[in-house]
Amino acid sequence: MLNKKRITLLLILTIISACDNSSENGYTGINVTGVNTCADYSYIDLNPDYPVLEATDNGNNHLDCALTQPSITDKMGGYDAEGDWVPPGQDAIYRQKYNRDFNFTKLENNGAALVEQNASYAAKPWACIRDNITGLTWEVKSPVESNNLHQSNDTFTWHSTIAITSEVTHCYGYASGDVNAACDAQAYVHRVNEQGLCGQHDWRLPTAHELVNIVANDRIHPAINTDFFPNTIDSYYWVNEAYQASSDRAWVVGFQRGHVLAIPVDRNKHIRLVTSGD
């Protein structure tokens, strides 16, 4: 009988196979995951046409993909030094085979590309990041208590006016009784669009898919490339999707490790806005 680990791997490989419609130049519109090492399958024989020589039950998630024999880019995968099967189609393979990586451009507050793209945030602060793979532009948070609309420590409830009724004041610009100055996501979107951050007036909460797409899975705490997204708080960020099973919950992405979960809408969490504008 198949154990749970074997079933999980079979499902993963099936999904990879079904989704592998990449061209010779690699896929477009979806970012890499940030993963740059391969994993083996150290259990009993899974593929009779390409069997594991000696399954060791010693799993390894940090293999150098290039050291597998035959090449891991082979359609059937390869073996690691212990003889365990290393399946094909892993994230790191696409990253290496197509020379793909995150591709970001730093933008000034007026939306123009920063002249010194290699400068640090401390030397040449930028206001937004354009993702050259997805075409989306992201808000960049400013340092804690920087006394501006984008300070990274500000927190908000979801699309809710609870910030007014309960006098919650966790964001810059809060004004009691003013619906557009509340500390909720809807009011924050309004304020940023009025400001015209990076020349755009159609800022919004991202979808879960969009926000997960900038997660870097090769790091944690925070699980994002801080060379481009500085001042990221190691916590939860709201997305625009409600939790269908419960009207008082909505989804967040946790940048501790890049995980997704649903929480009550009256919780105070962070926001990173996105725009699809040109």
Order of alpha helices (4+ residues) and beta strands (2+ residues): alpha-beta-beta-alpha-beta-beta-beta-alpha-alpha-alpha-beta-beta-beta-beta
